[in-house]
Amino acid sequence: MSARSSAGPRVDAREKTSGRALYLADIPVPDALSVRFLLSPLAHARIRSLILPHLPPGIISVDARDVPGKNAVSMIKENWPLFPEQEVSYVGQPVLLLAGPDPALLSQLLGQIVVEYQELPAVTSISEADASGPDHVFARYHLDFKAQNQQGGQHAKQDELVFEETFATGAQEHLYLEPQAVLAQVLDGRLEVTGSMQCPFYVRKALTTITGWDAGRIRVIQSVTGGGFGGKEDFPSVLAGYAAVTAIKAGKPVRIVLQRREDLAMTTKRHPSRITYRTTLDRAGNIRFARAEILTDGGAFEGLSSTVLQRAMFSAAGVYRIPRMRVAARALRTNLVPSGAFRGFGSPQAFFAMEMHMSHLARSRRENPLAFKKRFLLRRGDQTITGGLLRDPVKLEEMIETAAAASDYHDKYKRFPQERGELRRGIGVSLFSHGCGFTGSGERDIIKARVRLRRTAGNRVEILAASVEMGQGTLTVLRTIVARTLCIPVSRVVFSNPDTDHVPDSGPTVASRTVMVVGALLQRAARRLKELPEEEAEVEEEYTQPPEMAWDQETFTGDAYPAFSWGVNIVEVEVDPLTFEVFPRHVWAVYDVGEAIDEELVRAQCEGGIVQGLGYALTEVLEVGNGRYLQGSLTDYVIPGSRDIPEIDVSFVSNPYAYGPFGAKGAGELPFTGPAPAVADAVEHALGIRVDRIPLRPEYLEAKTP
Amino acid sequence: MKVTFQVNGTTVSVETEPLTRLLDILRAQPGLTGTKEGCGEGECGACAVLLNGEVVNSCLLPAGSLEGASVTTIEGLRDTARYSTLEDSFGRHGGVQCGFCTPGFMIASAALLRENPSPADAAIRVALSGNLCRCTGYTGIIEAVKSAGRIPEKKQ
């Protein structure tokens, strides 16, 4: 384990703690109009007629007819309509909006709008969508992997044992504490949009389509952002669209701050999944062949569903060497609020299913799950499921030893089932990885990140990059990388929230790429700047792909990611055998994130990821009823609180990555993936059951327990 | 109706509807936007303030109940010695990430330390259970409060 390294306190801590930081709702804009949305009450319906009440002067309504450009939000495609034209496709879809100075009056007027809907059949589950034909498929992929130099698939049929099982994971809400918010105004013929967001250049691109204005007339500025977790990757483009169209029509600044219930109803969720594994073992318990079918619920509009599905697929083999594997994957269209980006991006669903499946294979052979999993660990030089080469050391064995020793795993695994306490105890394990950065050649071919460094008088250096601070520490860590490279104090490095008028497009703040990709570009820029003798100087760097990387996006073969971060979680739980409530008591987590730039920052981010992952596994229920997610407020959607969390021990192994700044790889998403399968494994151990879905609701556990 | 009460030691008189939320009254005052709205229904604690010394969610407090009350927001708390101790401690222990919940945690933590200057883990967890954080997983926050409790109060 490496020693603790901290560059010092976060640069933004004091401002936030004291309440001085201005989030979007805090910025004084005296004449800004407020907005209230009319949301669809039906999952699928044709709008037959819509009658507005008389609107007093100063209040306007905005709908599809007011969109000056194309009525579509650009994500990967342009198939997310800003407003419906004839049909509504999910409960919570904005039909129109009212804007005016007094939000209370807007709410009153909303209640007077009369809409006549003709209800249409709605599809609100993966199984219904699966049975509804090609019209309900957003994306469909196949992967067929055969490892070189490994025996697989060639075996006598009588030596086979086939295990098949299906897993389900639920939707999840990001629940960033700051609800989505944006401000739009037209200033001197240009559109200026400020907001809580992860991707200023995504928002600018979406606004060019919606307004029909060219990018030079649109300026996007990130405001202090109160959490994102992926939820402010895609949806801010939608919300900025509403604000921009309204500001253009009204000729006044427009500020939208979603109320929490609106945020829950309107914004994207983690993709629910249904994943089936069918695995063939030989008599000795070696995995010969595995098939996986991955179905995800994309909701009503495609958004990022295709790329989320790809990452799920590339995670389907877990961290194991499987000689032969086939994956069939589909992202399906339903009449639920669209699913979107969320920390892990499809990978947590696949890892939950694969880790549980591996545990079940072990239990069916009366083997210890960890011992069984260790038989198949990927090693340096092995191929990934896409045929990519693991060029860097894989330290899983060492990480497992560390976690097992710290948690006393093996002893507890034997001891807990013998105990007869009031609460049942169990211990579980998960092994996982996360591919860092965009999939395949996305960084080179799509993102093409650029950064600039500018040195001004007095040896002050300014970072010009589009990466945002949303809580994870970007402002601190990117400054640290530059300062350390230039051998100057961090206080000499300036870095403001990105403004598309002033910074180059260094890509979105997503995909665990900020430190590894943008940070590496900044380090390169800083090295060049260091060599320049002039007091005032500027350098620009553009992304170049590691030369040994090869990827074919058509066949999904080659190096799906330039590097992987790795993790081991061991979780100890207590389960109440009467109420079936699960209490996570202790989490031991060991990560390989290359080399942490600031270990305390990463540790804090990992602890948050673990707790968000425990929520995903245990209490965060979004259940479908009446064609919508029933949990619509913080009263019934339960995220972990201070009394719910276990002891958490986080440690790191050092495994420097050649192309990362100071050896760093991605770390933001990785810690989310481990807790769900580890806690489910622990619950299986405690109750002697097999778990095939999350969240682990008490009713479900009770029904499973003999 | 007219309501007169104290905010951070200053007398404030506002003309308002009886059901207007304290949160909205505060945020409408210049420079008092440190009190945040996270849910608007008393679940998240981002809008926590001290009302006559007790932690309350200002989103649930109607103007009609404020006559003569004394309210302390983060802007008032931040001038105290206890606040400085907490601020340093939150910074050192990774208790601040996106920061949206942090002013509310400051209010709840300061109220705890006033009652119980060196609280144990369990007491901290209970005292902070009305505040939600989505970034830190609470571990850093609990450490921060514990550590602040061990530091003797600076003189005002």
Interface residues (C-beta under 8 A of the other chain):
Chain A: P9 R10 D12 A13 R14 E15 K16 T17 S18 G19 R20 A21 L22 Y23 A25 D26 P28 H174 L175 Y176 L177 E178 P179 V224 T225 G226 G227 G228 F229 Q259 R260 R261 M470 G471 Q472 G473 E600 L601 R603 A604 Q605 E607 G608 G609 I610 V611 Q612 S633 L634 T635 I639 P640 G641 S642 R643 I645 I648
Chain B: R27 P30 T33 G34 T35 K36 E37 G38 C39 G40 E41 E43 C44 A46 T73 I74 E75 R78 L86 E87 F90 G91 R92 G94 V96 Q97 C98 G99 F100 C101 T102 P103 M106 I124 R125 V126 L128 S129 N131 L132 C133 R134 C135 T136 G137 Y138 T139 G140 I141 I142
